[in-house]
Amino acid sequence: MKNRPYIVGGSLILVGYVWTMLRRVERAIPEELVELRRNDQMQRLKGIFRRTLCHVMALD
């Protein structure tokens, strides 16, 4: 979070997520889009870790 107060703001965001989960509100975006985005993010993370690992191995 970039605005103060951090504790109150973070707590309210968490309460919002929990409230939505307890009410079982349907997601606003399709499940296919969630899966596509999740896969894209995982590929990016794997690429970052691979580059970092290769960089570290090259230093040794």
N, C-alpha and C positions, 0 to 999 in steps of 0.2 A: 504494500500500500504506500502511496506517496503523500497522502494527506493525514494530518493529525486529527483526532486522537487515534492512535494505532490500535489500542486494546479495545476500545468501544466499537470502532468501525469494523475491526476483524471479527469481534464477537457477533455483531449484527449480521454480517455476511454469513457467518456460520449458522446462526439461527435461521436465516432465510433458506439456506440449503436444507437444513434439517426439517423445517416446516414443510417445504415442498416435498421432501421425501416421505414424511409422515402422511401427508394428504394424498400421496401417490398421483401427483399431477403428471399428465402425459407430456413428454418432451415436445417442444415446439418444432424441432427439426426431425426429418425422417431418420430412421435407424440406419439406412444405407449410407447416408451422409456422415453420420457419427462414425460408422465403421471405416469409411474412406478416410476421414480425417485422422482417426486413430492409427490406421496403417501408415499414413503419410508421416505422422509424428514419430512413429517407431522407426521408420526408415531413416529419418533425419538423425535421430538419436544414435542409431547404429553407426551411421556415417561419422558422426562426431567422435564416438568412442574408438572407431577404427583408426581415424586420422590421429587421434591423441595417442593411442597405443603404438602406432607406427612411428610417430615422432619420438616417443619415449624410448622405444627399442632402438632407434637410430642413434640416440645419444649415448647408449651404452657401448 
